[in-house]
Amino acid sequence: MDQFKGQPRLPKFVVPKRYDIRLKPDLVAHRFAGSVAVNLDIVAATSFIVLNAAELDVSNDAVSFTNQDSSKVIKPSRVELFENDEILVLEFPEELPIGFGVLSIRFEGILNDRMKGFYRSTYEHNGEKKTMAVTQFEPADARRCFPCWDEPACKATFKITLDVPSELVALSNMPIVEEITDGDLKTVSYQESPIMSTYLVAVVVGLFDYVEDHTSDGVKVRVYCQVGKANQGKFALDVAVKTLELYKGYFATPYSLPKLDMIAIPDFAAGAMENYGLVTYRETALLYDDQHSAAANKQRVATVVAHELAHQWFGNLVTMEWWTHLWLNEGFATWVSYLATDSCFPEWKIWSQFLHESTEGLKLDGLAESHPIEVEINHACEIDEIFDAISYRKGASVIRMLQSYLGAECFQRSLASYIKRHACSNAKTEDLWAALEEGSGEPVNKLMTSWTKQKGYPVVSVKINDQKLEFNQSQFLSSGAQGEGHWIVPITLCFGSYDVHKSFLLQSKSETHDVKDFLGSTHKGLNCWIKLNVDQAGFYRVKYDELLAARLRYAVEKQLLSASDRFGILDDSFALCMACQESLTSLINLMGSYREEVDYTVLSNLITISLKVQRIAADAVPDLLEYFKQFFINLFQYSAERLGWEPKPGESHVDAMLRGEILTALAMFGHDLTLDEASKRFQAFLENRNTPLLPPDIRKAAYVAVMQRASKSNRSGYESLLKVYKEADLSQEKTRILGSLASSRDPDLILEALNFMLSSEVRSQDAVFGLAVTREGRDVAWAWLKENWEHLIKTYGSGFLITRFVGAVVSPFASFEKAKEVEEFFATHAMPSIARTLRQSLERVKINANWVQSVQNENRLGDAMKELAYRVY
């Protein structure tokens, strides 16, 4: 038996074809009993059957194998469950003949509280606490519910039967074919599923209401939520019906099941899960309340629904062959969710917000401790850590880059043929490239390999020399170090106008181009601004020489550039500054050019950058901190005055989102007028939760402002917020408050807020929202993490949420001493599932520390800040 230990994949001598599963959850004792009969094809003679199982009880007499031809029943001589490898090994006294047979297993398990496998979630109904049973199997937890071949390539059909209390709703992937009630219990049987992977099997049992609609071709779509909240499902239902219609056309393939259910789960670790025909969501990602949800919540629901429904084709119908190709699922669903949301809500201009995705991908991929898009996976415990900004956001960004290079129509045609070719089967990255290569005639495989097989991305430097443009590429690292990578870079550039543009592939380390070749001899040449990576379609950064940078600064001020390009210039400059390749003085001067910016995405990034720069300044040049704050307050005044506190009739969706973000930023910078106004409006809100003075879009700003002035000795604001939290019924309201509680400047109060995150008042999935502490809270948060480490391991140790604690608490530090201290603590408290996150967080601390030292060595910074802080415009 030992030969099967320590292997990354299951042996291939047995192929599962069909599962007949019966489950009986006990919602009181928090256990379940079950049986599975698996139709197998034995393709090589063997006396062993090896499949996945974890945390299940399987006794020796609960297993048998029946040969299809002879009907002979063979009992195993040994049954062993190896917990470390999560495998069940069955040894038979004789060789099993090649051909078909049925493996039957009875088992029992625990309805756990860890939000993975078959687990329990709690909710209230008529003031009484109730339990529901839910599954979450991706990536590798179907094995915690029933013994199975728990790998994406082991596709089979599934026939599911549930024995549940008769008053409850019981859902699975397929429609119900029969329901037989016997007193307090009922047996519910579902249609057999089409061929699919184990990680997409789903079951939910509890009390629910629903709203329902149909697509034009008769697919029944429902949104299930807690009793009494059905109206909050209407927005998501509308988005789902429109999106299914859109994807049917885009992929040239209809949705493949007779129904689609979407359901809100109170305890849910991820944002949502694309189970075939039964998509599960966090409440915040599915429910929308006209009265108390903000514009940002509405957008979140739309993009998450669009993402999960994209998976019904890209992931469920065509599935990655192994977790190495996870990015195919996630990168693609992220990209196409923008396409769908833009189609449903063109007025949101959602594509400009796609830059947030790219930036998050660029940030993580600028670390030496990043990883390639395609990652070798050798154990199930390694999979969780790659559900990150590389798989989702870099993945989506390189797809956008490729689509922009090949053209939208050709890209769509090739995708449709890829889906048709691999439907009901599995695919690797190379299969997608082959389809796109066929459809376009371009060498896609050669072009894209440099982007998926190696980590990182290039910074392209451009400078003018005589009448020539010199281009250089080198790997960009936030540490400022030299990387080894080399890419084929699709370069696009504009000269003084969007009508004059060129593109070429930069294949070598450096190239020089004569401007006459680009523009012809009549063009005015190099006396205009030049912008590379037009509309930020490429996944790379650009470094301009001083002359080109000065011209771009002028173009930003005069609003000559698109919002995407204004975003890119700022974001690249910030990244280069962090890598100590550009001075903070020069970045601050550039930021000043954005004073009259109106675009939501650009301003949102400007806020993020300002808050980060303020933190670095506080560590590097504390005596200049007040000048920095004053500069940032002035920087956002134009927008604050344009938007005000009151929503305007008929204003855009993005202005509604922007108002909240601008006011939150002004509160963080300690702007007294903002803090005063927020305090007044918060008081009105305490007296009447429906006051028009504090609509949902500005609540977060008011909460942060209240916490800015709260302290251990002046705690009424903090107590009031806790009261609102406890009385709130809407998850979105609760998360807004959790995200504000640690905004205090008083470490003692921050410690109290952190302890509250671990109390029974906060669902364990939500504690991570409260970790964004102010700079004053860094040390107390680190002490708190160390003190509660054993508790955190017990609660979160087996899932990906534990990585969020490490990242949020460690990354904000900015000294080499602190990095050493963190390393020493984790030397004795490490675990494999946080290894990558810990290395990345420590690298971030060292990047911050280098940046602090670099800023301290800038001799012009003090004079520049004093002048800029009080400049009158």
ABEGO torsion letter per residue (X at the ends): XAAABGBABBBAABBBABBBBBBBBBAAAGBBBBBBBBBBBBABBBABBBBBBBGBBBBAAABBBBBAAAGBBBBBABBBBBAAAGBBBBBBABBBBBEBBBBBBBBBBBBBAAGBEBBBBBBBBGGBBBBBBBBBAOABAAAAABBBBBBAABBBBBBBBBBBBAABBBBBABBBABBBBBEABBBBBBBBBBBBBAAABBBBBEBBBBBBBBBAAGBBBBBBBBBGAAAAAAAAAAAAAAAAAAAAAAAGBBBABABBBBBBBABBABABBABBGBBBBBAAAABBBAAABBAAAAAAAAAAAAAAAAAAABGAABBBABAAAAAAAAAAAAAAAAAAAAAABAAAGAAAAAAAAAAAAAAAAABAABBBABBBBABAAAAAAABBAAAAAAAAAAAAAAAAAAEAAAAAAAAAAAAAAABGBBBBAAAAAAAAAAAAGBBAAAAAAAAAABBEBBBBBBBBBEABBBBBBBBBBAAGBBBABBBBBBBBBBBGBAABBBBBBBABABBBBBAAAAAEAABAEAABBBBBGBGGABBBBBBBBAAAAAAAAAAAAAGABBAAAAAAAAAAAAAAAAAGABBAAAAAAAAAAAAABABAAAAAAAAAAAAAAAAAAAAABAAAAAAAAAAAAAAAAAAAAAAEABBBBGBBAAAAAAAAAAAAAAAAAGBAAAAAAAAAAAAAAAABAABAABBAAAAAAAAAAAAAABBAABAAAAAAAAAAAAABABAAAAAAAAAAAAABABAAAAAAAAAAAABAABBAAAAAAAABBBAAAAAAAAAAAAAAAAAAAAAAAABAAAAAAAAAAAAABABAAAAAAAAAAAAAABBAAAAAAAAAAAAAAAAAAAAAAAAAABAAAAAAAAAAAABBX
